[in-house]
Protein backbone atom coordinates (compact mmCIF):
# COMPACT_ATOMS: atom_id res chain seq x y z
CA UNK A 1 0.00 0.00 0.00
CA UNK A 2 1.26 3.47 -0.78
CA UNK A 3 2.10 6.27 1.60
CA UNK A 4 -0.77 8.38 0.30
CA UNK A 5 -3.35 5.65 0.85
CA UNK A 6 -1.94 5.03 4.34
CA UNK A 7 -2.33 8.73 5.08
CA UNK A 8 -5.95 8.79 3.84
CA UNK A 9 -6.85 5.69 5.86
CA UNK A 10 -5.21 7.03 9.00
CA UNK A 11 -7.06 10.34 8.66
CA UNK A 12 -10.32 8.43 8.37
CA UNK A 13 -9.49 6.34 11.44
CA UNK A 14 -8.48 9.38 13.46
CA UNK A 15 -11.91 10.85 12.72
CA UNK A 16 -13.30 7.56 14.09
CA UNK A 17 -15.06 6.91 10.80
CA UNK A 18 -16.56 3.39 10.87
CA UNK A 19 -16.10 3.17 7.10
CA UNK A 20 -12.38 3.72 7.63
CA UNK A 21 -12.35 0.84 10.11
CA UNK A 22 -14.18 -1.39 7.64
CA UNK A 23 -11.85 -0.44 4.79
CA UNK A 24 -8.61 -1.08 6.65
CA UNK A 25 -9.86 -4.33 8.15
CA UNK A 26 -10.89 -5.63 4.73
CA UNK A 27 -7.54 -4.61 3.24
CA UNK A 28 -5.37 -6.28 5.87
CA UNK A 29 -7.44 -9.16 7.24
CA UNK A 30 -6.29 -11.90 4.87
CA UNK A 31 -2.56 -11.10 4.99
CA UNK A 32 -2.63 -10.74 8.78
CA UNK A 33 -4.44 -14.07 9.13
CA UNK A 34 -1.78 -15.75 7.00
CA UNK A 35 0.97 -14.23 9.13
CA UNK A 36 -0.78 -15.26 12.36
CA UNK A 37 -1.41 -18.79 11.03
CA UNK A 38 2.28 -19.20 10.31
CA UNK A 39 3.13 -18.10 13.83
CA UNK A 40 0.42 -20.05 15.66
CA UNK A 41 0.01 -23.10 13.39
CA UNK A 42 -3.75 -22.88 13.98
CA UNK A 43 -6.02 -21.16 11.45
CA UNK A 44 -8.98 -20.63 13.77
CA UNK A 45 -6.82 -19.23 16.56
CA UNK A 46 -5.10 -16.98 14.01
CA UNK A 47 -8.42 -15.52 12.84
CA UNK A 48 -9.45 -14.84 16.43
CA UNK A 49 -6.11 -13.19 17.16
CA UNK A 50 -6.39 -10.91 14.10
CA UNK A 51 -9.91 -9.94 15.10
CA UNK A 52 -8.68 -9.12 18.60
CA UNK A 53 -5.88 -7.00 17.14
CA UNK A 54 -8.36 -5.04 15.02
CA UNK A 55 -10.59 -4.42 18.03
CA UNK A 56 -7.65 -3.33 20.18
CA UNK A 57 -6.34 -1.08 17.40
CA UNK A 58 -9.73 0.64 17.13
CA UNK A 59 -10.76 0.79 20.80
CA UNK A 60 -7.36 1.92 22.09
CA UNK A 61 -6.93 4.35 19.18
CA UNK A 62 -3.60 2.78 18.26
CA UNK A 63 -3.87 4.54 14.90
CA UNK A 64 -2.61 7.69 16.64
CA UNK A 65 0.74 5.93 17.16
CA UNK A 66 1.24 4.97 13.49
CA UNK A 67 4.07 7.02 12.02
CA UNK A 68 4.65 5.35 8.66
CA UNK A 69 3.04 2.15 7.38
CA UNK A 70 -0.33 1.03 8.68
CA UNK A 71 0.30 -2.49 7.40
CA UNK A 72 3.65 -2.74 9.16
CA UNK A 73 2.14 -1.48 12.40
CA UNK A 74 -0.68 -4.05 12.26
CA UNK A 75 1.75 -6.83 11.37
CA UNK A 76 3.84 -5.95 14.42
CA UNK A 77 0.73 -5.97 16.61
CA UNK A 78 -0.13 -9.46 15.29
CA UNK A 79 3.40 -10.74 15.92
CA UNK A 80 3.38 -9.42 19.49
CA UNK A 81 -0.08 -10.83 20.17
CA UNK A 82 0.99 -14.23 18.90
CA UNK A 83 3.95 -14.47 21.28
C-alpha positions in Angstrom: 0.0 0.0 0.0 1.3 3.5 -0.8 2.1 6.3 1.6 -0.8 8.4 0.3 -3.4 5.6 0.9 -1.9 5.0 4.3 -2.3 8.7 5.1 -5.9 8.8 3.8 -6.9 5.7 5.9 -5.2 7.0 9.0 -7.1 10.3 8.7 -10.3 8.4 8.4 -9.5 6.3 11.4 -8.5 9.4 13.5 -11.9 10.9 12.7 -13.3 7.6 14.1 -15.1 6.9 10.8 -16.6 3.4 10.9 -16.1 3.2 7.1 -12.4 3.7 7.6 -12.3 0.8 10.1 -14.2 -1.4 7.6 -11.9 -0.4 4.8 -8.6 -1.1 6.6 -9.9 -4.3 8.2 -10.9 -5.6 4.7 -7.5 -4.6 3.2 -5.4 -6.3 5.9 -7.4 -9.2 7.2 -6.3 -11.9 4.9 -2.6 -11.1 5.0 -2.6 -10.7 8.8 -4.4 -14.1 9.1 -1.8 -15.8 7.0 1.0 -14.2 9.1 -0.8 -15.3 12.4 -1.4 -18.8 11.0 2.3 -19.2 10.3 3.1 -18.1 13.8 0.4 -20.1 15.7 0.0 -23.1 13.4 -3.8 -22.9 14.0 -6.0 -21.2 11.5 -9.0 -20.6 13.8 -6.8 -19.2 16.6 -5.1 -17.0 14.0 -8.4 -15.5 12.8 -9.4 -14.8 16.4 -6.1 -13.2 17.2 -6.4 -10.9 14.1 -9.9 -9.9 15.1 -8.7 -9.1 18.6 -5.9 -7.0 17.1 -8.4 -5.0 15.0 -10.6 -4.4 18.0 -7.6 -3.3 20.2 -6.3 -1.1 17.4 -9.7 0.6 17.1 -10.8 0.8 20.8 -7.4 1.9 22.1 -6.9 4.4 19.2 -3.6 2.8 18.3 -3.9 4.5 14.9 -2.6 7.7 16.6 0.7 5.9 17.2 1.2 5.0 13.5 4.1 7.0 12.0 4.6 5.3 8.7 3.0 2.2 7.4 -0.3 1.0 8.7 0.3 -2.5 7.4 3.6 -2.7 9.2 2.1 -1.5 12.4 -0.7 -4.0 12.3 1.8 -6.8 11.4 3.8 -5.9 14.4 0.7 -6.0 16.6 -0.1 -9.5 15.3 3.4 -10.7 15.9 3.4 -9.4 19.5 -0.1 -10.8 20.2 1.0 -14.2 18.9 3.9 -14.5 21.3 
